[in-house]
Amino acid sequence: MRTVIVDCAVYRDGHRNERPMDLSDALGEARAAGGFVWIGLHRPTEEEFGLVTREFGLHPLAVEDALKAHQRPKLEVYDDSLFMVLKPVVYELESDAVSSGEVMVFLGDAFVVTVRHGEGSSLTGVRHRLEQEPELLRKGPTVVLYAIADATVDHYLEVAAELQTDLEELEAEVFSPGGGGSRHTASRIYTFKRQILEFRRATGPLAPPLGRLSGTGQSGSSVPFVHEESRPFFRDVNDHLTRVNESVEGLDRLVSDVLSAHLAQTGVRQNDDMRKISAWAAMAAVPTMLAGIYGMNFDHMPELHWLWSYPVVIGAMAVLEVLLYRTFKRRGWL
């Protein structure tokens, strides 16, 4: 169990106390002191999570979601706790790819339990920043939920900026002279569109939960275990998320336009190639026709025994070829 618990601490009056040796006593100590306990877990198994479930009275449906992962961002309210799922997103510079993890947050009157899945969803930095601000920690478990949501959404903004840079590079490649003709361009555009889709799966479904927490949702009612004073903080996070979602929608539209432009360029390029092929085929057809007529070996053909027949036919071929070449050149076919 020690390997699964990333960190565990009781916070009293905004300050961290020693890590409790027994989870059974941690919650009682926190409630008695007017504080709360925060336990961070990383990919626990059902057996490992069982102790936490029993001690904190977590709802079995929420526990099942936390163990299986692969959940959409959501907010669920149970009798004794609040359950929220967030999907942190990581931009991998080496591969220019977007990957997502998952953070499940159980929030009660005097406890916070976080369950992480994936390598890019560490909460160590969030915990350290909060511990540097005792005034915030004094407000209780709600602050932890706000800090996790704020850190997650702020990182969304960074990922959106990276994707915007990648899209500009892709646009430059597509619209550069000859650049859009690469056979790998369409594959890159499609891969980029999949990255945006992965990003949207994390940001889009998070809007309704943050709307409920900020009091701007359809119901507008308060959420249990979340203090009314925290609503302005969640509204700020929700505003940032709105910016992210608008950015994602803009990226999706632009990459679709880039793909359409690339396909149009490919079609125009193919038409140009076909016109060139047709022009050269037409130029080759003229001497072939003349040579075919005079190669039929009939005895009675006009000018067959004329002394100047051969040079006249060759000259006619040359003149016709020049006329065709100039005509096609003037029309842009060659």
PECOR-V251514 format. One record per pair of residues at least 12 apart in sequence whose C-alpha atoms are under 8 Angstrom apart, sorted by the first residue. I is the first residue (numbers start at 1). J is the second residue. If there is no record, write none. Layout:
<<I/J> <I/J>>
This chain:
<<1/48> <4/41> <4/42> <4/43> <4/44> <4/48> <5/39> <5/40> <5/41> <5/42> <6/39> <6/40> <6/41> <6/42> <7/38> <7/39> <7/40> <7/41> <8/20> <8/37> <8/38> <8/39> <8/40> <9/37> <9/38> <9/39> <10/26> <10/29> <10/30> <10/35> <10/36> <10/37> <10/38> <11/30> <11/35> <11/36> <11/37> <11/38> <11/137> <12/30> <12/33> <12/34> <12/35> <12/36> <12/138> <13/34> <13/35> <13/134> <13/137> <13/138> <14/35> <14/131> <14/133> <14/134> <14/135> <14/136> <14/137> <14/138> <14/139> <15/131> <15/134> <15/137> <16/131> <23/52> <23/55> <24/55> <27/56> <27/110> <27/111> <30/110> <31/110> <34/110> <35/110> <35/138> <35/140> <36/109> <36/110> <36/111> <36/112> <36/140> <36/141> <37/110> <37/111> <37/112> <38/111> <38/112> <38/113> <38/114> <39/112> <39/113> <39/114> <40/113> <40/114> <40/115> <40/116> <41/113> <41/114> <41/115> <41/116> <42/115> <42/116> <42/117> <43/67> <43/115> <43/116> <43/117> <43/118> <44/67> <44/115> <45/67> <46/67> <56/111> <57/80> <58/80> <58/81> <58/106> <59/78> <59/80> <59/81> <62/83> <66/104> <66/115> <69/102> <69/117> <70/102> <71/85> <71/102> <72/85> <72/86> <72/87> <72/201> <72/202> <72/205> <73/85> <73/86> <73/87> <73/202> <73/205> <73/206> <73/209> <74/86> <74/205> <74/206> <74/208> <74/209> <75/209> <77/223> <77/224> <80/108> <81/106> <81/107> <81/108> <81/109> <81/225> <82/105> <82/106> <82/107> <82/108> <82/224> <82/225> <83/104> <83/105> <83/106> <83/107> <84/104> <84/105> <84/106> <85/102> <85/103> <85/104> <85/105> <86/102> <86/103> <86/104> <86/149> <86/152> <86/202> <86/206> <87/100> <87/101> <87/102> <87/103> <87/152> <87/202> <87/203> <88/100> <88/101> <88/102> <88/103> <88/120> <88/121> <88/152> <88/153> <88/155> <88/156> <88/202> <89/101> <89/120> <89/121> <89/152> <89/155> <89/156> <89/159> <89/199> <89/202> <90/120> <90/159> <91/159> <91/162> <96/166> <97/195> <98/195> <98/198> <98/199> <99/198> <100/118> <100/120> <100/198> <100/199> <100/202> <101/116> <101/117> <101/118> <101/119> <101/120> <101/121> <102/116> <102/117> <102/118> <102/121> <103/115> <103/116> <103/117> <103/121> <104/116> <105/145> <107/141> <107/142> <107/145> <107/225> <108/141> <108/225> <109/141> <109/225> <110/140> <110/141> <111/141> <112/141> <112/144> <123/148> <126/147> <126/148> <126/151> <130/144> <130/147> <142/225> <142/226> <142/227> <142/230> <143/230> <146/230> <146/233> <146/234> <149/237> <150/237> <153/237> <153/240> <153/241> <154/240> <156/203> <156/241> <156/244> <157/240> <157/244> <160/244> <160/247> <160/248> <163/251> <164/251> <167/251> <167/255> <170/189> <171/258> <174/258> <174/262> <180/262> <180/265> <180/266> <181/265> <181/266> <186/259> <186/262> <189/255> <189/258> <189/259> <192/255> <193/252> <193/255> <193/256> <196/248> <196/251> <196/252> <199/248> <200/245> <200/248> <203/241> <203/244> <203/245> <204/245> <207/238> <207/241> <207/242> <210/234> <210/235> <210/237> <210/238> <211/235> <211/238> <213/226> <213/231> <213/234> <213/235> <214/230> <214/231> <214/232> <214/233> <214/234> <214/235> <214/238> <215/231> <215/235> <216/235> <272/333> <275/333> <275/334> <276/333> <276/334> <279/328> <279/333> <279/334> <283/321> <283/324> <283/325> <286/317> <286/320> <286/321> <287/317> <290/313> <290/317>>
